[in-house]
Amino acid sequence: MVAFRMTIPIFCMLLILRYGALVKLISIIFFLNMIFLYRNFSNLIIKRGMKLKLLFSLIALIGGMAIAFQAQINGGLGKKVGAMEGALISFLIGSLTLLLVVIFFGKGNLAASATVPKWQLLGGVLGAIYVFIMVFTVPKIGVAPTLVAVIAGQLVIGAIIDHFGLLGGTQIPIDSKKIIALLLLFVSLFLFNKK
């Protein structure tokens, strides 16, 4: 098992040597931080007395930073190999990464996926659509306008899902403050795309 775990640093070093140190180093730092947070999650809460909401916000912030890097990296990849091909390559590398994470840190039951409602398996299809759209749009309008549009779409649909409690979620009614926040987000989308 120790020898098998040593393949991760070797694999990461090969990626760094082959594809450029800065991009891969940033990716590896994000990846290792997420593993550290995952493995030490309960210790962080107990030892340092962090509030759950703050910790989850920090994790989401790191995820958002990773998505911004991913958008530019995938956009560049799509320009060189094609949008659909770039999305495929991105998903294959992401799948390999998740396979390694599951092998070393997974505690769930993959076989249970056969018993879930079939609509819950559509997340991968939606993820593929998202990655393809990012690969396609980032080279045309840039990272920031693309991400503002993505966030606007996420928040609108998220507010609808919460308001009606769709897909098994908790019902959280939309109020006037949330509507104003969504309108302001669309103003920012307009300003990001105005020349």
C-alpha positions as CSV (number, residue, x, y, z in Angstrom):
1,M,0.0,0.0,0.0
2,V,2.9,2.4,0.8
3,A,4.5,1.8,-2.6
4,F,1.1,2.4,-4.3
5,R,0.7,5.7,-2.4
6,M,4.1,6.8,-3.6
7,T,2.8,6.7,-7.2
8,I,0.8,9.9,-6.5
9,P,3.9,12.2,-6.0
10,I,5.6,10.5,-8.9
11,F,2.6,11.0,-11.1
12,C,2.4,14.6,-10.1
13,M,6.1,15.2,-10.8
14,L,5.7,13.7,-14.2
15,L,2.8,16.0,-14.9
16,I,4.8,19.0,-13.7
17,L,7.8,18.0,-15.9
18,R,5.6,17.4,-19.0
19,Y,3.0,20.2,-18.9
20,G,4.5,23.2,-17.1
21,A,5.4,23.8,-13.5
22,L,3.3,26.8,-12.6
23,V,-0.1,25.4,-13.8
24,K,0.4,22.0,-12.4
25,L,1.9,23.3,-9.1
26,I,-1.2,25.4,-8.5
27,S,-3.4,22.4,-9.4
28,I,-1.5,20.1,-7.0
29,I,-1.6,22.7,-4.2
30,F,-5.4,22.9,-4.5
31,F,-5.7,19.2,-4.7
32,L,-3.5,18.6,-1.6
33,N,-5.4,21.3,0.3
34,M,-8.7,19.6,-0.4
35,I,-7.3,16.2,0.7
36,F,-6.0,17.8,3.9
37,L,-9.3,19.5,4.6
38,Y,-11.1,16.2,3.9
39,R,-8.9,14.1,6.1
40,N,-8.7,16.5,9.0
41,F,-12.2,18.0,8.8
42,S,-13.3,16.8,12.2
43,N,-10.0,17.7,13.8
44,L,-10.2,21.2,12.5
45,I,-13.6,21.7,14.0
46,I,-12.8,20.2,17.4
47,K,-9.3,21.6,17.9
48,R,-9.7,25.1,16.6
49,G,-13.4,25.6,17.3
50,M,-14.2,26.8,13.8
51,K,-17.8,27.3,12.9
52,L,-19.1,24.9,10.3
53,K,-20.5,27.7,8.1
54,L,-17.1,29.4,8.0
55,L,-15.3,26.2,7.2
56,F,-17.7,25.3,4.4
57,S,-17.4,28.9,3.0
58,L,-13.7,28.5,2.9
59,I,-13.9,25.2,1.1
60,A,-16.3,26.7,-1.4
61,L,-14.0,29.7,-1.9
62,I,-11.1,27.3,-2.7
63,G,-13.4,25.4,-5.1
64,G,-14.3,28.7,-6.8
65,M,-10.7,29.6,-7.2
66,A,-10.0,26.2,-8.7
67,I,-12.9,26.7,-11.1
68,A,-11.5,30.0,-12.3
69,F,-8.1,28.4,-13.0
70,Q,-9.9,25.4,-14.6
71,A,-11.9,27.7,-16.9
72,Q,-8.8,29.3,-18.4
73,I,-6.8,26.1,-18.6
74,N,-9.7,24.3,-20.3
75,G,-10.3,27.2,-22.6
76,G,-6.7,27.1,-23.7
77,L,-6.9,23.3,-24.2
78,G,-10.1,23.7,-26.2
79,K,-8.4,26.2,-28.5
80,K,-5.6,23.7,-29.3
81,V,-7.5,20.5,-29.6
82,G,-11.2,21.5,-30.1
83,A,-14.0,22.3,-27.7
84,M,-15.5,18.8,-27.4
85,E,-12.1,17.1,-27.4
86,G,-10.9,19.5,-24.7
87,A,-13.9,18.7,-22.6
88,L,-13.3,15.0,-23.0
89,I,-9.6,15.3,-22.0
90,S,-10.6,17.4,-19.0
91,F,-13.2,14.8,-17.9
92,L,-10.8,11.9,-18.4
93,I,-8.1,13.6,-16.2
94,G,-10.7,14.6,-13.6
95,S,-12.0,11.0,-13.6
96,L,-8.5,9.6,-13.1
97,T,-8.0,12.1,-10.2
98,L,-11.3,11.1,-8.6
99,L,-10.4,7.4,-9.0
100,L,-7.2,8.0,-7.1
101,V,-9.0,9.9,-4.4
102,V,-11.6,7.1,-4.0
103,I,-8.9,4.5,-3.9
104,F,-6.9,6.2,-1.1
105,F,-9.6,8.1,0.8
106,G,-13.0,6.7,-0.2
107,K,-15.3,5.5,2.6
108,G,-18.6,5.2,0.7
109,N,-20.1,2.4,-1.3
110,L,-20.0,2.7,-5.1
111,A,-22.3,-0.3,-5.5
112,A,-25.1,1.7,-3.8
113,S,-25.2,3.8,-7.0
114,A,-27.3,0.9,-8.6
115,T,-30.0,1.6,-6.0
116,V,-30.4,5.4,-6.3
117,P,-33.1,6.9,-8.5
118,K,-31.8,7.1,-12.1
119,W,-32.2,10.9,-12.3
120,Q,-29.6,11.3,-9.6
121,L,-27.0,9.9,-12.1
122,L,-27.5,12.8,-14.4
123,G,-24.9,14.9,-12.5
124,G,-22.2,13.6,-14.7
125,V,-24.1,14.6,-17.9
126,L,-24.7,18.1,-16.4
127,G,-21.0,18.3,-15.5
128,A,-20.0,17.4,-19.0
129,I,-22.3,20.1,-20.4
130,Y,-20.8,22.6,-18.0
131,V,-17.2,21.7,-18.9
132,F,-18.0,21.9,-22.6
133,I,-19.6,25.3,-22.3
134,M,-16.6,26.6,-20.4
135,V,-14.1,25.2,-22.9
136,F,-16.2,26.8,-25.7
137,T,-17.0,30.2,-24.2
138,V,-13.9,31.2,-22.2
139,P,-11.7,31.8,-25.3
140,K,-14.4,33.9,-26.8
141,I,-15.5,36.2,-23.9
142,G,-12.9,35.6,-21.2
143,V,-12.9,33.9,-17.7
144,A,-14.6,36.6,-15.6
145,P,-17.6,37.2,-17.9
146,T,-18.1,33.5,-18.3
147,L,-17.9,32.9,-14.6
148,V,-20.3,35.8,-13.9
149,A,-22.8,34.2,-16.3
150,V,-22.3,30.7,-14.8
151,I,-22.8,32.1,-11.3
152,A,-26.0,34.0,-12.4
153,G,-27.4,30.8,-13.9
154,Q,-26.5,28.8,-10.8
155,L,-28.1,31.3,-8.4
156,V,-31.3,31.6,-10.5
157,I,-31.8,27.9,-10.7
158,G,-30.6,27.4,-7.1
159,A,-33.2,29.9,-5.9
160,I,-35.9,28.2,-7.8
161,I,-34.8,24.7,-6.5
162,D,-34.8,26.1,-2.9
163,H,-38.1,28.0,-3.2
164,F,-40.0,24.9,-4.3
165,G,-37.8,22.3,-2.5
166,L,-37.2,20.5,-5.8
167,L,-35.1,17.3,-6.2
168,G,-35.5,16.4,-2.6
169,G,-34.1,19.6,-1.2
170,T,-35.2,21.6,1.8
171,Q,-37.8,24.3,0.9
172,I,-36.3,27.8,1.5
173,P,-38.7,30.5,0.2
174,I,-37.3,33.3,-1.9
175,D,-37.7,36.8,-0.5
176,S,-37.3,40.3,-1.7
177,K,-33.6,40.5,-0.7
178,K,-32.8,37.5,-2.8
179,I,-34.7,38.9,-5.8
180,I,-32.7,42.2,-5.5
181,A,-29.5,40.2,-5.2
182,L,-30.3,38.3,-8.4
183,L,-31.2,41.5,-10.2
184,L,-27.9,43.1,-9.1
185,L,-26.1,40.0,-10.4
186,F,-27.6,40.4,-13.8
187,V,-26.5,44.1,-13.7
188,S,-22.9,42.9,-13.0
189,L,-23.3,40.4,-15.9
190,F,-24.3,43.3,-18.2
191,L,-21.4,45.5,-17.0
192,F,-18.8,42.6,-17.4
193,N,-19.9,42.2,-21.1
194,K,-20.4,45.9,-22.0
195,K,-17.6,47.3,-24.1
